[in-house]
Amino acid sequence: MARRRLDHVDAMRPIKQAGVISTHSVMFFAPASAGLTANAALLLLHVSREGFFFISSCMLAYAYADLRGAGLRRYYGRRFVAVVIPYVCWTLIYFCYPLTAAHYPNLPSAAKSLGTISYTGYEQLYFLLVIMQFYLVFPLVLLLLRWTRNHHGLLIAFAAAAQVAISIATHWQWLPPLMQKWAQQDSLSYVLYLIGGAVVALHFEQVHAWVLRNSHLIMAYTLITAIAAEIIYYISYIGVTTDLGWGSDPFQPSVIPFNAGAIACGYLAGVALVQPWRSRLTKALVRSGSDNAYGIYLTQMLFITGLTWLGWEHLGRAISWPLLCVLTVLIVFICGIALTSLLARTPLSVALTGRPQQPWSTLIPRWRPGAAQPAVASQPAVAAGQLAVAAGADVPAEMVPGALAGLTREPNGARR
């Protein structure tokens, strides 16, 4: 059954993409002398990855809550179009990208490199490897949710305990070598966010109302947990104790409470962005950022690599590195929107942007009356969504524009 478009969830997608780009900007352009501060920033910026998995899972379950055996063929077909095809295309693009391909000394070396990035994921593309795994087992997850329909609170508690246990084992390298090596690409490393997103989808109205009712509490909680995570990071750095964790490892148990709060804050931001009193320009920009979010995620490393090749990091001698990273985010975001908007109007749109081909007349974003309604507790699903028939309109939230409805579109987090 097709669902309605959730504009406020749609509005979360460009926010998350800004977080993903920020992560890469710090990783590529923060100077070595700023390692302590840069790693402290990365500790919290990695939430953009967990947020991606949470939202994708939530929108998948929201769209396919009624999935049965007869619909599996259509379900897997749409997932293939939405994720596998763009993954293969962009893996080849990055492999052939002139600014990265020049270091292949010979054909065997190039073939080996292509094989490596194909099964590990080039930079941010490993997100898609994780989400592919979840797509594969989602029908079983849905069965679990049905079997435990009256005990979803316990299910979340179990998932949270499992997340903490897996994070501890990964962080302190207690896992078998093979599991440790592939922890970043393993969907089990994000079990709380994947299961949590699906559970939230089945209780969307209640969760929506609770989040709005407790917005101040959520923001305070997120701030406190962010401070706590940073304190743990700093006391390990200065050698007080490493029992609670150390370094900027993205699998630190200390950030799990912060991640939950930050995802909820992102939801609140999405609700705020689609309020009816927003200006037409703001609404048009939010829609453009939302529609192009998947493309921004896919294309971002083209521009970051290009800036690196141009010696962008040397600008840090004239300005502070945090300002340099902010400028990087703005440049990459704007270039990502521009390139994605153009690609989405070519016959390769589905393969390169995850979107059905768009008419050239819509290249300049315009606000359409009724396109961005605020979410209310009694009606979280607002404004009917346009489902992208050919491209798997119901792809995960974050992935395909215009369809947060039967599953619709968006990384991150950059790899460490």
FENCOR-V113189 format. One record per residue. N is the residue number from 0. RES is the residue in three letters. PHI is phi in whole degrees, -180 to 180 (999 if undefined). Layout:
{{N | RES | PHI} {N | RES | PHI}}
This chain:
{{0 | MET | 999} {1 | ALA | -69} {2 | ARG | -104} {3 | ARG | -90} {4 | ARG | -75} {5 | LEU | -104} {6 | ASP | -64} {7 | HIS | -70} {8 | VAL | -73} {9 | ASP | -56} {10 | ALA | -69} {11 | MET | -74} {12 | ARG | -65} {13 | PRO | -67} {14 | ILE | -63} {15 | LYS | -67} {16 | GLN | -65} {17 | ALA | -62} {18 | GLY | -67} {19 | VAL | -64} {20 | ILE | -65} {21 | SER | -61} {22 | THR | -60} {23 | HIS | -67} {24 | SER | -63} {25 | VAL | -65} {26 | MET | -64} {27 | PHE | -93} {28 | PHE | -121} {29 | ALA | -73} {30 | PRO | -69} {31 | ALA | -59} {32 | SER | -68} {33 | ALA | -103} {34 | GLY | -56} {35 | LEU | -62} {36 | THR | -69} {37 | ALA | -63} {38 | ASN | -67} {39 | ALA | -65} {40 | ALA | -68} {41 | LEU | -63} {42 | LEU | -54} {43 | LEU | -91} {44 | LEU | -66} {45 | HIS | -64} {46 | VAL | -62} {47 | SER | -61} {48 | ARG | -71} {49 | GLU | -63} {50 | GLY | -64} {51 | PHE | -61} {52 | PHE | -68} {53 | PHE | -62} {54 | ILE | -66} {55 | SER | -61} {56 | SER | -65} {57 | CYS | -61} {58 | MET | -72} {59 | LEU | -65} {60 | ALA | -67} {61 | TYR | -63} {62 | ALA | -79} {63 | TYR | -117} {64 | ALA | -59} {65 | ASP | -102} {66 | LEU | -62} {67 | ARG | -127} {68 | GLY | -56} {69 | ALA | -66} {70 | GLY | -98} {71 | LEU | -65} {72 | ARG | -62} {73 | ARG | -67} {74 | TYR | -60} {75 | TYR | -67} {76 | GLY | -63} {77 | ARG | -69} {78 | ARG | -64} {79 | PHE | -61} {80 | VAL | -66} {81 | ALA | -75} {82 | VAL | -125} {83 | VAL | -64} {84 | ILE | -63} {85 | PRO | -60} {86 | TYR | -62} {87 | VAL | -64} {88 | CYS | -62} {89 | TRP | -76} {90 | THR | -64} {91 | LEU | -68} {92 | ILE | -62} {93 | TYR | -69} {94 | PHE | -66} {95 | CYS | -92} {96 | TYR | -56} {97 | PRO | -54} {98 | LEU | -78} {99 | THR | -118} {100 | ALA | -83} {101 | ALA | -65} {102 | HIS | -88} {103 | TYR | -78} {104 | PRO | -73} {105 | ASN | -156} {106 | LEU | -63} {107 | PRO | -59} {108 | SER | -65} {109 | ALA | -65} {110 | ALA | -63} {111 | LYS | -65} {112 | SER | -65} {113 | LEU | -62} {114 | GLY | -62} {115 | THR | -65} {116 | ILE | -72} {117 | SER | -71} {118 | TYR | -100} {119 | THR | -108} {120 | GLY | 91} {121 | TYR | -70} {122 | GLU | 44} {123 | GLN | -74} {124 | LEU | -69} {125 | TYR | -65} {126 | PHE | -53} {127 | LEU | -69} {128 | LEU | -63} {129 | VAL | -65} {130 | ILE | -70} {131 | MET | -62} {132 | GLN | -61} {133 | PHE | -67} {134 | TYR | -58} {135 | LEU | -62} {136 | VAL | -98} {137 | PHE | -55} {138 | PRO | -56} {139 | LEU | -72} {140 | VAL | -63} {141 | LEU | -64} {142 | LEU | -62} {143 | LEU | -61} {144 | LEU | -64} {145 | ARG | -71} {146 | TRP | -66} {147 | THR | -107} {148 | ARG | -56} {149 | ASN | -98} {150 | HIS | -138} {151 | HIS | -68} {152 | GLY | -63} {153 | LEU | -66} {154 | LEU | -63} {155 | ILE | -64} {156 | ALA | -62} {157 | PHE | -65} {158 | ALA | -64} {159 | ALA | -65} {160 | ALA | -63} {161 | ALA | -65} {162 | GLN | -62} {163 | VAL | -63} {164 | ALA | -63} {165 | ILE | -66} {166 | SER | -64} {167 | ILE | -63} {168 | ALA | -64} {169 | THR | -72} {170 | HIS | -64} {171 | TRP | -94} {172 | GLN | 57} {173 | TRP | -96} {174 | LEU | -78} {175 | PRO | -57} {176 | PRO | -50} {177 | LEU | -67} {178 | MET | -66} {179 | GLN | -64} {180 | LYS | -63} {181 | TRP | -105} {182 | ALA | -57} {183 | GLN | -66} {184 | GLN | -94} {185 | ASP | -96} {186 | SER | -63} {187 | LEU | -65} {188 | SER | -70} {189 | TYR | -128} {190 | VAL | -59} {191 | LEU | -62} {192 | TYR | -75} {193 | LEU | -74} {194 | ILE | -71} {195 | GLY | -61} {196 | GLY | -62} {197 | ALA | -66} {198 | VAL | -65} {199 | VAL | -60} {200 | ALA | -61} {201 | LEU | -80} {202 | HIS | -131} {203 | PHE | -60} {204 | GLU | -64} {205 | GLN | -65} {206 | VAL | -66} {207 | HIS | -58} {208 | ALA | -63} {209 | TRP | -67} {210 | VAL | -64} {211 | LEU | -67} {212 | ARG | -69} {213 | ASN | -117} {214 | SER | -59} {215 | HIS | -66} {216 | LEU | -64} {217 | ILE | -64} {218 | MET | -66} {219 | ALA | -65} {220 | TYR | -60} {221 | THR | -64} {222 | LEU | -63} {223 | ILE | -64} {224 | THR | -70} {225 | ALA | -66} {226 | ILE | -63} {227 | ALA | -61} {228 | ALA | -63} {229 | GLU | -70} {230 | ILE | -62} {231 | ILE | -61} {232 | TYR | -63} {233 | TYR | -71} {234 | ILE | -69} {235 | SER | -73} {236 | TYR | -66} {237 | ILE | -85} {238 | GLY | 89} {239 | VAL | -63} {240 | THR | -165} {241 | THR | -112} {242 | ASP | -65} {243 | LEU | -96} {244 | GLY | 131} {245 | TRP | -160} {246 | GLY | 65} {247 | SER | -108} {248 | ASP | -52} {249 | PRO | -67} {250 | PHE | -102} {251 | GLN | -73} {252 | PRO | -60} {253 | SER | -64} {254 | VAL | -95} {255 | ILE | -59} {256 | PRO | -60} {257 | PHE | -63} {258 | ASN | -57} {259 | ALA | -62} {260 | GLY | -67} {261 | ALA | -65} {262 | ILE | -64} {263 | ALA | -65} {264 | CYS | -65} {265 | GLY | -62} {266 | TYR | -64} {267 | LEU | -61} {268 | ALA | -64} {269 | GLY | -62} {270 | VAL | -61} {271 | ALA | -65} {272 | LEU | -70} {273 | VAL | -107} {274 | GLN | -63} {275 | PRO | -64} {276 | TRP | -84} {277 | ARG | -64} {278 | SER | -67} {279 | ARG | -62} {280 | LEU | -63} {281 | THR | -61} {282 | LYS | -64} {283 | ALA | -66} {284 | LEU | -66} {285 | VAL | -64} {286 | ARG | -65} {287 | SER | -64} {288 | GLY | -62} {289 | SER | -70} {290 | ASP | -63} {291 | ASN | -101} {292 | ALA | -60} {293 | TYR | -63} {294 | GLY | -65} {295 | ILE | -61} {296 | TYR | -60} {297 | LEU | -70} {298 | THR | -94} {299 | GLN | -54} {300 | MET | -72} {301 | LEU | -61} {302 | PHE | -81} {303 | ILE | -65} {304 | THR | -64} {305 | GLY | -62} {306 | LEU | -64} {307 | THR | -63} {308 | TRP | -61} {309 | LEU | -82} {310 | GLY | 80} {311 | TRP | -56} {312 | GLU | -64} {313 | HIS | -69} {314 | LEU | -64} {315 | GLY | -65} {316 | ARG | -75} {317 | ALA | -102} {318 | ILE | -130} {319 | SER | -68} {320 | TRP | -66} {321 | PRO | -61} {322 | LEU | -67} {323 | LEU | -59} {324 | CYS | -68} {325 | VAL | -63} {326 | LEU | -62} {327 | THR | -61} {328 | VAL | -60} {329 | LEU | -62} {330 | ILE | -64} {331 | VAL | -65} {332 | PHE | -63} {333 | ILE | -65} {334 | CYS | -64} {335 | GLY | -63} {336 | ILE | -63} {337 | ALA | -62} {338 | LEU | -65} {339 | THR | -64} {340 | SER | -61} {341 | LEU | -73} {342 | LEU | -63} {343 | ALA | -70} {344 | ARG | -113} {345 | THR | -118} {346 | PRO | -62} {347 | LEU | -92} {348 | SER | -56} {349 | VAL | -61} {350 | ALA | -70} {351 | LEU | -105} {352 | THR | -129} {353 | GLY | 72} {354 | ARG | -118} {355 | PRO | -68} {356 | GLN | -60} {357 | GLN | -103} {358 | PRO | -73} {359 | TRP | -64} {360 | SER | -65} {361 | THR | -101} {362 | LEU | -60} {363 | ILE | -86} {364 | PRO | -65} {365 | ARG | -133} {366 | TRP | -77} {367 | ARG | -107} {368 | PRO | -51} {369 | GLY | 86} {370 | ALA | -81} {371 | ALA | -135} {372 | GLN | -93} {373 | PRO | -73} {374 | ALA | -83} {375 | VAL | -125} {376 | ALA | -59} {377 | SER | -85} {378 | GLN | -146} {379 | PRO | -66} {380 | ALA | -96} {381 | VAL | -114} {382 | ALA | 35} {383 | ALA | -60} {384 | GLY | -96} {385 | GLN | -89} {386 | LEU | -84} {387 | ALA | -83} {388 | VAL | -64} {389 | ALA | -69} {390 | ALA | -97} {391 | GLY | 77} {392 | ALA | -48} {393 | ASP | -94} {394 | VAL | -89} {395 | PRO | -62} {396 | ALA | -50} {397 | GLU | 107} {398 | MET | -107} {399 | VAL | -122} {400 | PRO | -68} {401 | GLY | 73} {402 | ALA | -140} {403 | LEU | -80} {404 | ALA | -111} {405 | GLY | -104} {406 | LEU | 100} {407 | THR | -141} {408 | ARG | -51} {409 | GLU | -18} {410 | PRO | 999} {411 | ASN | -171} {412 | GLY | 80} {413 | ALA | -82} {414 | ARG | -79} {415 | ARG | -96}}
